[in-house]
């Protein structure tokens, strides 16, 4: 993987995946905390095995994005038409 592909994956692909996983995780588990915890664990493992310590920012950001998308999914599913 060259540096351009790496930057594109860090900035576009990984956030999109965490947003999708957060929403799907809420619909599967009916809990907004499970998927962000899984993403945080994967991020910490990736920091120590694949990336360096500067990836902490991205790992926290992906966790927050996953949490926010799960929260949005919860809010959208709780608004039922009357």
C-alpha positions, 0 to 999 in steps of 0.5 A: 500500500503506497502512501496515497492509498494509506491516506485515502483509507485513513481519511475516507474508508475507515470513517465510513466503515465505522459509521456503517458499523455503528448504525448496523451494530445498533440494529443488530445488538439494540445497544449503542455501546457494543459496536463502539467498544469493539471498534475501540478494541480493534483500534487499540490493537491496530495501534500496537500492531500495525500503526504507531502511537500517532494513530490514537487520534484516529482510533478515538475519532472512529470510536466516536463516529461509531457511537454517534451513528449508533445514537442517530440510528437509535433516535431514528428508530425510536421515532415511530409515525403516529 
